[in-house]
Amino acid sequence: MRKALFLCALFIGLTVFSLQAQQPPARNGQGHYRIEAMRVSFITSEMQLTPEEAAAFWPIYNEYRDKAKAIRQSGVELDKPVMDLSEDEAKAFVEQRLNMDEDLLKLKRAYYLRLQKVVSARKLILLERAERKFKEKLLREMRRRQQKQQGQHGPQRYKR
């Protein structure tokens, strides 16, 4: 069973990778596609999705992620330090951020209702945990690589 699940996750990851590879390259190159394939595989495994569930789950979930990303990107960014904002500018910024958070929550609620038609509520709880675990795993790997890279080059010292 685990072998079949792994093969399913691998197949889905490769499918996502090949579909994304047909699109123009992202600004951060091929590494982005590898990370996305790893994310799909990791979450599929953690949620213990069957092949049928995975086939129905991933299109809905990817649509949700795309819409959530669009909402986050439409948010207003500060163009000056916080301490340089007037009180009115700060209030406006906070209000915009709260509105963005409300939009994200509404989107999440709508998509989770759609996803419950495909997978159980228990698996949606596992989704939340899997997303968090994957982010933590990715951060640990990035730190490990950064430390390894610094170790190869040694500490930067100035000659006198």
Stockholm file with secondary structure:
# STOCKHOLM 1.0

chainA/1-160         MRKALFLCALFIGLTVFSLQAQQPPARNGQGHYRIEAMRVSFITSEMQLTPEEAAAFWPIYNEYRDKAKAIRQSGVELDKPVMDLSEDEAKAFVEQRLNMDEDLLKLKRAYYLRLQKVVSARKLILLERAERKFKEKLLREMRRRQQKQQGQHGPQRYKR
#=GR chainA/1-160 SS CHHHHHHHHHHHHHHHHHHHHTSCCCTTTHHHHHHHHHHHHHHHHHHTCCHHHHHHHHHHHHHHHHHHHHHHHHSCCCSSCGGGSCHHHHHHHHHHHHHHHHHHHHHHHHHHHHHTTTSCHHHHHHHHHHHHHHHHHHHHHHHHHHHHHHHHHCCCCCCC
#=GC SS_cons         CHHHHHHHHHHHHHHHHHHHHTSCCCTTTHHHHHHHHHHHHHHHHHHTCCHHHHHHHHHHHHHHHHHHHHHHHHSCCCSSCGGGSCHHHHHHHHHHHHHHHHHHHHHHHHHHHHHTTTSCHHHHHHHHHHHHHHHHHHHHHHHHHHHHHHHHHCCCCCCC
//
